[in-house]
Amino acid sequence: MAHWQHRLAERGIDRQLWLLVPALVFVIALFLYPFFYGLTLSFQPTDGGPFSDYARFFSDSYERGTIWITLRIALPAALLNVLAAVPIAYRMRGRFRGKRLVTTLLVVPITLGTVLTAQGLLNFLGPTGWFNRILLATNLVDEPVRLTHNYWGVFFSLVITGFPFAFLLVLSYLSGIDPTLERAAATLGADWRRRFTRITLPLLMPGLATTFCLTFVLAFSVFPSAVLVGNPAGETRVISLAAYQAAYEQYDYPYASAIAMIMGFVELVVIALVLAARSRFYTGSTGGKG
């Protein structure tokens, strides 16, 4: 044993690197292997050449349209979550009484899950929910407002479940910005708006781009909400639902794998565009509190 340790040390390999082996096995078993297996399977269609399933997807307007439907839901939801998280996290980074309670309330939706969130939306925003009962009782509307089993039901579900992640991420990035920078600007006469737009926001922008990417990926993979509070046969037939139907209703696993690969490619394109746009803003060190 000591001989092998000595030989590894001579080659510049620290034995503590072996601690990475469990994590490496985990990544290979749960990410790399399924990905490459699905990628290989997508080029093995039941009929036609290796790219026939991809051609089949893009030649069918009903299937191809799921990309736009999913983007139309995921992009606004991710953007709203990030925009809503910034002012709240900016206020929450300071010290005030009841901060822990407020933070707990803001992240509670993480514990609910998509199914319970969907059930709550149906009870509150459904045709017979509290919201419509109040509107009808006050004669503000003549018939219930449709806020579930359509685009808005899925959108509200993604906002509720995605906001806690965006909030926690933005709060962590804000906590890494040296507060003395704003104090120095204040001593030079800058008001809070100038301090935020000229100092905090440029330093925060790389973190906002990362937060948007993560919340977008979370929203783009929407599935239960599209079925429970959406219209899965129409305006909320997202691409993940198309992959599910291909695999477990048509039992065409190569075609389902092809849809999954297209789904991943679209996500990568959006993330690449966001990260490319991030380079236009300040990307230096945000500094530390100490």
Buried (B, 14 or more C-beta within 10 A) or exposed (E): EEEEEEEBEEEEEEEEEEEEEEEEEEEEEEEEEEEEEBBEBBBEBEEEEEEBBBEBBEEEEEBBEBBEBBBBBBBBBBBBBBEBBBEBBBEBBEEEEEEEEBBEEBBEBBEBEBEEBBBBBBEBBBBEBEBBEEBBEEEEEEEBBBBBBBBBBBBBBBBBBBBBBBBBBBBEBBBBBBBEBBEEBEEEEBEEEEBBEBBBBBBBBBBBBBBBBBBBBBBBBBBBBBBBBBBBEEBBBBBBBBBBBBBEEEEBBBBBBBBBBBBBEBBEEBBEEBBEEBEEBBEEEBEEEE
